Amino acid sequence: MTQSPDPTDSVPYRWGDPAHAVQLKPGMRDTLRQLGADTAAASVEPEQATVPDSRLPDDFRRRLVAIVGERHVDDSHQSRVAHAGGWSTTDLLRLRSGDAHAAPDLVAYPASHDEVVQILQECMRAKVAVVPYSGGTSVVGGLEPSRDGFAGILTIDLRRLDAVTDVDPVSRTATLQAGLRGPQVEKELQQHGFTLGHFPQSYEFASVGGYAAARSAGQASAGYGRFDEMVVGLVLATPNGTLQLGTAPMSATGPDLRQLILGSEGAFGVVTSVAVVIRPIPQRREYDGWAFDDFDTGTRALRALAQEGPHVAVVRLSDEAETAVNLSNPSKMLEGGPGGCLAIVGFEGTHDDVSRQRDQVEELFTHHGGRPADPEAGPSWERGRFAAPYLRDALLDEGMLVETLETAGFWSKLPQIRAAVTGALTQELNGDGRHALVLCHISHVYETGASLYFTVACAQSDDPVGQWNAAKEAANKAIRSAGGAISHHHGIGTVHRSIYHAEIGELGMETLRAVKAVMDPAGVCNPGVLIAPEAADATL
Amino acid sequence: MTQSPDPTDSVPYRWGDPAHAVQLKPGMRDTLRQLGADTAAASVEPEQATVPDSRLPDDFRRRLVAIVGERHVDDSHQSRVAHAGGWSTTDLLRLRSGDAHAAPDLVAYPASHDEVVQILQECMRAKVAVVPYSGGTSVVGGLEPSRDGFAGILTIDLRRLDAVTDVDPVSRTATLQAGLRGPQVEKELQQHGFTLGHFPQSYEFASVGGYAAARSAGQASAGYGRFDEMVVGLVLATPNGTLQLGTAPMSATGPDLRQLILGSEGAFGVVTSVAVVIRPIPQRREYDGWAFDDFDTGTRALRALAQEGPHVAVVRLSDEAETAVNLSNPSKMLEGGPGGCLAIVGFEGTHDDVSRQRDQVEELFTHHGGRPADPEAGPSWERGRFAAPYLRDALLDEGMLVETLETAGFWSKLPQIRAAVTGALTQELNGDGRHALVLCHISHVYETGASLYFTVACAQSDDPVGQWNAAKEAANKAIRSAGGAISHHHGIGTVHRSIYHAEIGELGMETLRAVKAVMDPAGVCNPGVLIAPEAADATL
């Protein structure tokens, strides 16, 4: 139904194009052994995975068929397994072990906003939990609704909503349907001379609907903005009808309801399209590496850049450990230590813009103790910018536990947040001959603060899912007590829910529940994601 | 209780410092006569204004006294008249005629967030409508809650909440209490080397609470951002407790609830403080004038500036009629016509920034058909930037009807919006020997669109309030049908409510009502503002 590459068309726990699978370098295996890793047990083939019996009544299925047509309703084993969760490491570990308990009962593929509304109304009537699926790349359990009290789970796969329906070159806006994936968006806009400039690490598969649902931020967010900053309008399908927003870029027409829908993670309904700002394709894209003696020095330089300008496209800074891992050969992975920190600065724009900004950054960074890094550092980052998920697969094969987590905070709190998270993760994971690597980088900068992105690698224990869940809980608590936000761009899903509730407080939660009750009176929209599930009575 | 200048300390229908009152130039009166104006009838002295009997029960008053102290509860005639509405022209016309029916029954002056929460809880208990008041500068009826079904109206005047409670120079944030007025904010931040950079036309009196409640945008919004873009955290007092938001500049922690509170205009509760981004005091502030042959040419140049940069502080463009009025002597007011259009571009920053940006703007504007205007144009705009409300008073004295309204839209729609609004206003106001002047400027620019700000002047009819209400309704409909937002920075209040409801739709309205029901279960918070009042039963 779509020509784009699709993780659901291949092995559902291996990322992307098999041709791009990462082969670990010689010597890496020895390093992993030093960390305590054993080669993982062979994975269960997807065809052998265990899924719950599909239990939706025939009548409901018939109604869906009446809306979208027989060939767009699918309850095959293959399709259900392919939609069983997202791409967190625990999602992958479970699928590798043959556990597809999170699989939906049925998958529907609507082709229009109106079809989505009709499906949601059927779900309300039949008390079927419904999860919107576009890229499928959630790493926070956002695709795993609660079954309790529902007749079953329907996945609405939005891949047929894959059109750019409007391009306004004067206003520099485009209207994108929710099922469009990153590369499709760029390809379509390119024909008009524009780019969206949104490049999350999951770019190959993540989609517009997911960007909107989870407040995505791409690697070029410093220049192009977060996705929620790009959105000037949106259309939301709910069981209670349609909400259409966005008459102007900004206004004083009451609360900005666009920002209430962005980040709602399917709990209020399904975002079917968004209007976004688009920019001319840059004449040049250049990525430079800069070296700093330590993370604190580099952080001060990045802060100066974010606060004083110029506003470049990409700004990142790896800490000492991540720099060591990224720059050295695998045998040096364990050393970490005082090798300094690598920053990446990306410039996109006209030839003049890029030249001018480069000069300004050189002056600023030199003033703040930076020096140009190996000229290959920038291009090397560019080549590998979407490769991490492939590397994770290869490391999981070798018995490693590899996962990422992230937070954001104000500049003055970043040092304490980083120390707290690193400490919590190493304390939780070290032991029994295992030694955790905790790497950190700043990936997105703002005038008043930044994000911190952590990559964790550790040899798997006998219960890697439990092992990670314990580490994750420790990290969540550390983030909260150090004053960070529980997510910068991954979202809340199910795994951040309880800490999120503490972050926005009881009145904040009551507000979200009240909004949900208006848009989704039967509580069928992604129940348990973002908002804790209420006891729901199955009425079938 | 406050040292800052205060319109409520002087004549409540004359703006600002009497020493700054505008004297019309010789010849202006003749021009006004040509427009059909007669000198207005003498105004009723505030002491003679008619206010409804204060009807709140003694018990309620005693409870307020227990919270804030006897000297901070005021039901004097003077104080009630001073809080009777905002600063729209119809507000002023009514007060000038001695009509203070909108006066609250009582005014309370709390000194802390907790006192505000306690007052709101008392209002909920006693079913007293409550309106937060900080600058008092609403021009959309935002200070005029519905009385129907309530025991009375209490105004919470926030002027005692006037502290800058935190300045974080590393993160470049400051925490501002809601009662701080523009000049107070700048004075306090200046001591730390910072500026907020928020300069609405109402700067002398408008306050932080109002900025937040109504999504204010200042004249330097192109560079410093709108107020809602400056806010990184806020504290809201509601009858149902406290909502505290803002752990990071931006995050993926669900919907951005800050943007649900900003623009809520007192309908959900009272914003008692906000955390905002602050910037170093610029080394230089320079304002240049640029001339364009016509509004379309100038608009294209401004669009190029907003979309391609540099990001300067101030960007404005007056249309032909406004340019003629601003630049010529009063006798040329009626000519309008082909005198070209004046743009103002303001630069703020380091010496280097200002020089570089000036060069870039010169290149861009020259390319787009601009030429430098009279060197006095920029400084002249700067001197007069806060003067319009004084001029209005003088023109009202002369029997003129003078008012402003504004909208925002995407660039491609701006021409049709401007034509529709201008047409609707002139058609409604012209006749019976009267000739309306409708002036327009672009006052705020974004990549994807801009605001349009209209100034209307016409000789008063026998019923100037009715005359303006009819014109305003025609303009509202024109904005809506041409695809603009019903307000760019004035807000919704009561006068935009019905068009606003059409703009966000029934589901949007149900959502707002649901949020209000959580935070304000008894519906006492600024009833009828933003959200249409529901029949409320007085329970006293």
HADDOCK unambig.tbl for C-alpha pairs under 7 A between the chains (distance, minus, plus):
assign (segid A and resid 170 and name CA) (segid B and resid 411 and name CA) 6.44 0.50 0.50
assign (segid A and resid 170 and name CA) (segid B and resid 412 and name CA) 5.77 0.50 0.50
assign (segid A and resid 171 and name CA) (segid B and resid 410 and name CA) 5.81 0.50 0.50
assign (segid A and resid 171 and name CA) (segid B and resid 411 and name CA) 4.84 0.50 0.50
assign (segid A and resid 171 and name CA) (segid B and resid 412 and name CA) 5.61 0.50 0.50
assign (segid A and resid 171 and name CA) (segid B and resid 448 and name CA) 4.56 0.50 0.50
assign (segid A and resid 171 and name CA) (segid B and resid 449 and name CA) 6.21 0.50 0.50
assign (segid A and resid 172 and name CA) (segid B and resid 448 and name CA) 5.71 0.50 0.50
assign (segid A and resid 173 and name CA) (segid B and resid 448 and name CA) 6.65 0.50 0.50
assign (segid A and resid 214 and name CA) (segid B and resid 252 and name CA) 6.25 0.50 0.50
assign (segid A and resid 215 and name CA) (segid B and resid 252 and name CA) 5.23 0.50 0.50
assign (segid A and resid 243 and name CA) (segid B and resid 507 and name CA) 6.06 0.50 0.50
assign (segid A and resid 243 and name CA) (segid B and resid 508 and name CA) 6.49 0.50 0.50
assign (segid A and resid 245 and name CA) (segid B and resid 504 and name CA) 6.42 0.50 0.50
assign (segid A and resid 247 and name CA) (segid B and resid 409 and name CA) 6.23 0.50 0.50
assign (segid A and resid 247 and name CA) (segid B and resid 483 and name CA) 6.55 0.50 0.50
assign (segid A and resid 247 and name CA) (segid B and resid 484 and name CA) 5.89 0.50 0.50
assign (segid A and resid 247 and name CA) (segid B and resid 485 and name CA) 5.37 0.50 0.50
assign (segid A and resid 248 and name CA) (segid B and resid 408 and name CA) 5.67 0.50 0.50
assign (segid A and resid 248 and name CA) (segid B and resid 409 and name CA) 4.28 0.50 0.50
assign (segid A and resid 248 and name CA) (segid B and resid 410 and name CA) 5.57 0.50 0.50
assign (segid A and resid 248 and name CA) (segid B and resid 449 and name CA) 6.84 0.50 0.50
assign (segid A and resid 248 and name CA) (segid B and resid 484 and name CA) 6.66 0.50 0.50
assign (segid A and resid 248 and name CA) (segid B and resid 485 and name CA) 5.94 0.50 0.50
assign (segid A and resid 249 and name CA) (segid B and resid 409 and name CA) 6.80 0.50 0.50
assign (segid A and resid 249 and name CA) (segid B and resid 410 and name CA) 6.66 0.50 0.50
assign (segid A and resid 249 and name CA) (segid B and resid 446 and name CA) 6.95 0.50 0.50
assign (segid A and resid 249 and name CA) (segid B and resid 448 and name CA) 6.16 0.50 0.50
assign (segid A and resid 249 and name CA) (segid B and resid 449 and name CA) 6.03 0.50 0.50
assign (segid A and resid 250 and name CA) (segid B and resid 488 and name CA) 6.97 0.50 0.50
assign (segid A and resid 251 and name CA) (segid B and resid 408 and name CA) 6.55 0.50 0.50
assign (segid A and resid 251 and name CA) (segid B and resid 485 and name CA) 6.67 0.50 0.50
assign (segid A and resid 251 and name CA) (segid B and resid 487 and name CA) 6.01 0.50 0.50
assign (segid A and resid 251 and name CA) (segid B and resid 488 and name CA) 4.17 0.50 0.50
assign (segid A and resid 251 and name CA) (segid B and resid 489 and name CA) 6.17 0.50 0.50
assign (segid A and resid 252 and name CA) (segid B and resid 214 and name CA) 6.25 0.50 0.50
assign (segid A and resid 252 and name CA) (segid B and resid 215 and name CA) 5.22 0.50 0.50
assign (segid A and resid 252 and name CA) (segid B and resid 263 and name CA) 6.43 0.50 0.50
assign (segid A and resid 252 and name CA) (segid B and resid 487 and name CA) 5.28 0.50 0.50
assign (segid A and resid 252 and name CA) (segid B and resid 488 and name CA) 4.85 0.50 0.50
assign (segid A and resid 252 and name CA) (segid B and resid 489 and name CA) 4.67 0.50 0.50
assign (segid A and resid 252 and name CA) (segid B and resid 490 and name CA) 6.37 0.50 0.50
assign (segid A and resid 252 and name CA) (segid B and resid 491 and name CA) 4.78 0.50 0.50
assign (segid A and resid 253 and name CA) (segid B and resid 486 and name CA) 6.52 0.50 0.50
assign (segid A and resid 253 and name CA) (segid B and resid 487 and name CA) 5.64 0.50 0.50
assign (segid A and resid 253 and name CA) (segid B and resid 491 and name CA) 5.75 0.50 0.50
assign (segid A and resid 253 and name CA) (segid B and resid 492 and name CA) 5.94 0.50 0.50
assign (segid A and resid 253 and name CA) (segid B and resid 500 and name CA) 6.79 0.50 0.50
assign (segid A and resid 254 and name CA) (segid B and resid 263 and name CA) 4.42 0.50 0.50
assign (segid A and resid 254 and name CA) (segid B and resid 264 and name CA) 5.59 0.50 0.50
assign (segid A and resid 254 and name CA) (segid B and resid 491 and name CA) 6.58 0.50 0.50
assign (segid A and resid 254 and name CA) (segid B and resid 492 and name CA) 6.40 0.50 0.50
assign (segid A and resid 254 and name CA) (segid B and resid 530 and name CA) 6.91 0.50 0.50
assign (segid A and resid 255 and name CA) (segid B and resid 259 and name CA) 5.97 0.50 0.50
assign (segid A and resid 255 and name CA) (segid B and resid 260 and name CA) 4.64 0.50 0.50
assign (segid A and resid 255 and name CA) (segid B and resid 261 and name CA) 6.15 0.50 0.50
assign (segid A and resid 255 and name CA) (segid B and resid 262 and name CA) 5.73 0.50 0.50
assign (segid A and resid 255 and name CA) (segid B and resid 263 and name CA) 4.52 0.50 0.50
assign (segid A and resid 255 and name CA) (segid B and resid 264 and name CA) 5.53 0.50 0.50
assign (segid A and resid 256 and name CA) (segid B and resid 259 and name CA) 5.46 0.50 0.50
assign (segid A and resid 256 and name CA) (segid B and resid 260 and name CA) 5.84 0.50 0.50
assign (segid A and resid 257 and name CA) (segid B and resid 260 and name CA) 6.51 0.50 0.50
assign (segid A and resid 259 and name CA) (segid B and resid 255 and name CA) 5.97 0.50 0.50
assign (segid A and resid 259 and name CA) (segid B and resid 256 and name CA) 5.48 0.50 0.50
assign (segid A and resid 259 and name CA) (segid B and resid 259 and name CA) 6.23 0.50 0.50
assign (segid A and resid 260 and name CA) (segid B and resid 255 and name CA) 4.63 0.50 0.50
assign (segid A and resid 260 and name CA) (segid B and resid 256 and name CA) 5.85 0.50 0.50
assign (segid A and resid 260 and name CA) (segid B and resid 257 and name CA) 6.52 0.50 0.50
assign (segid A and resid 260 and name CA) (segid B and resid 260 and name CA) 6.47 0.50 0.50
assign (segid A and resid 261 and name CA) (segid B and resid 255 and name CA) 6.14 0.50 0.50
assign (segid A and resid 262 and name CA) (segid B and resid 255 and name CA) 5.71 0.50 0.50
assign (segid A and resid 263 and name CA) (segid B and resid 252 and name CA) 6.43 0.50 0.50
assign (segid A and resid 263 and name CA) (segid B and resid 254 and name CA) 4.42 0.50 0.50
assign (segid A and resid 263 and name CA) (segid B and resid 255 and name CA) 4.51 0.50 0.50
assign (segid A and resid 264 and name CA) (segid B and resid 254 and name CA) 5.59 0.50 0.50
assign (segid A and resid 264 and name CA) (segid B and resid 255 and name CA) 5.53 0.50 0.50
assign (segid A and resid 277 and name CA) (segid B and resid 448 and name CA) 6.65 0.50 0.50
assign (segid A and resid 408 and name CA) (segid B and resid 248 and name CA) 5.68 0.50 0.50
assign (segid A and resid 408 and name CA) (segid B and resid 251 and name CA) 6.56 0.50 0.50
assign (segid A and resid 409 and name CA) (segid B and resid 247 and name CA) 6.25 0.50 0.50
assign (segid A and resid 409 and name CA) (segid B and resid 248 and name CA) 4.28 0.50 0.50
assign (segid A and resid 409 and name CA) (segid B and resid 249 and name CA) 6.79 0.50 0.50
assign (segid A and resid 410 and name CA) (segid B and resid 171 and name CA) 5.80 0.50 0.50
assign (segid A and resid 410 and name CA) (segid B and resid 248 and name CA) 5.59 0.50 0.50
assign (segid A and resid 410 and name CA) (segid B and resid 249 and name CA) 6.67 0.50 0.50
assign (segid A and resid 411 and name CA) (segid B and resid 170 and name CA) 6.46 0.50 0.50
assign (segid A and resid 411 and name CA) (segid B and resid 171 and name CA) 4.86 0.50 0.50
assign (segid A and resid 412 and name CA) (segid B and resid 170 and name CA) 5.77 0.50 0.50
assign (segid A and resid 412 and name CA) (segid B and resid 171 and name CA) 5.61 0.50 0.50
assign (segid A and resid 446 and name CA) (segid B and resid 249 and name CA) 6.95 0.50 0.50
assign (segid A and resid 448 and name CA) (segid B and resid 171 and name CA) 4.55 0.50 0.50
assign (segid A and resid 448 and name CA) (segid B and resid 172 and name CA) 5.70 0.50 0.50
assign (segid A and resid 448 and name CA) (segid B and resid 173 and name CA) 6.65 0.50 0.50
assign (segid A and resid 448 and name CA) (segid B and resid 249 and name CA) 6.15 0.50 0.50
assign (segid A and resid 448 and name CA) (segid B and resid 277 and name CA) 6.65 0.50 0.50
assign (segid A and resid 449 and name CA) (segid B and resid 171 and name CA) 6.22 0.50 0.50
assign (segid A and resid 449 and name CA) (segid B and resid 248 and name CA) 6.84 0.50 0.50
assign (segid A and resid 449 and name CA) (segid B and resid 249 and name CA) 6.01 0.50 0.50
assign (segid A and resid 483 and name CA) (segid B and resid 247 and name CA) 6.56 0.50 0.50
assign (segid A and resid 484 and name CA) (segid B and resid 247 and name CA) 5.90 0.50 0.50
assign (segid A and resid 484 and name CA) (segid B and resid 248 and name CA) 6.65 0.50 0.50
assign (segid A and resid 485 and name CA) (segid B and resid 247 and name CA) 5.37 0.50 0.50
assign (segid A and resid 485 and name CA) (segid B and resid 248 and name CA) 5.93 0.50 0.50
assign (segid A and resid 485 and name CA) (segid B and resid 251 and name CA) 6.67 0.50 0.50
assign (segid A and resid 486 and name CA) (segid B and resid 253 and name CA) 6.54 0.50 0.50
assign (segid A and resid 487 and name CA) (segid B and resid 251 and name CA) 6.02 0.50 0.50
assign (segid A and resid 487 and name CA) (segid B and resid 252 and name CA) 5.30 0.50 0.50
assign (segid A and resid 487 and name CA) (segid B and resid 253 and name CA) 5.66 0.50 0.50
assign (segid A and resid 488 and name CA) (segid B and resid 250 and name CA) 6.96 0.50 0.50
assign (segid A and resid 488 and name CA) (segid B and resid 251 and name CA) 4.17 0.50 0.50
assign (segid A and resid 488 and name CA) (segid B and resid 252 and name CA) 4.85 0.50 0.50
assign (segid A and resid 489 and name CA) (segid B and resid 251 and name CA) 6.18 0.50 0.50
assign (segid A and resid 489 and name CA) (segid B and resid 252 and name CA) 4.68 0.50 0.50
assign (segid A and resid 490 and name CA) (segid B and resid 252 and name CA) 6.38 0.50 0.50
assign (segid A and resid 491 and name CA) (segid B and resid 252 and name CA) 4.78 0.50 0.50
assign (segid A and resid 491 and name CA) (segid B and resid 253 and name CA) 5.75 0.50 0.50
assign (segid A and resid 491 and name CA) (segid B and resid 254 and name CA) 6.58 0.50 0.50
assign (segid A and resid 492 and name CA) (segid B and resid 253 and name CA) 5.95 0.50 0.50
assign (segid A and resid 492 and name CA) (segid B and resid 254 and name CA) 6.40 0.50 0.50
assign (segid A and resid 500 and name CA) (segid B and resid 253 and name CA) 6.79 0.50 0.50
assign (segid A and resid 504 and name CA) (segid B and resid 245 and name CA) 6.43 0.50 0.50
assign (segid A and resid 507 and name CA) (segid B and resid 243 and name CA) 6.07 0.50 0.50
assign (segid A and resid 508 and name CA) (segid B and resid 243 and name CA) 6.49 0.50 0.50
assign (segid A and resid 510 and name CA) (segid B and resid 518 and name CA) 6.75 0.50 0.50
assign (segid A and resid 511 and name CA) (segid B and resid 515 and name CA) 5.64 0.50 0.50
assign (segid A and resid 511 and name CA) (segid B and resid 518 and name CA) 6.24 0.50 0.50
assign (segid A and resid 514 and name CA) (segid B and resid 514 and name CA) 5.69 0.50 0.50
assign (segid A and resid 514 and name CA) (segid B and resid 515 and name CA) 6.29 0.50 0.50
assign (segid A and resid 515 and name CA) (segid B and resid 511 and name CA) 5.64 0.50 0.50
assign (segid A and resid 515 and name CA) (segid B and resid 514 and name CA) 6.30 0.50 0.50
assign (segid A and resid 515 and name CA) (segid B and resid 515 and name CA) 6.61 0.50 0.50
assign (segid A and resid 518 and name CA) (segid B and resid 510 and name CA) 6.75 0.50 0.50
assign (segid A and resid 518 and name CA) (segid B and resid 511 and name CA) 6.23 0.50 0.50
assign (segid A and resid 530 and name CA) (segid B and resid 254 and name CA) 6.90 0.50 0.50
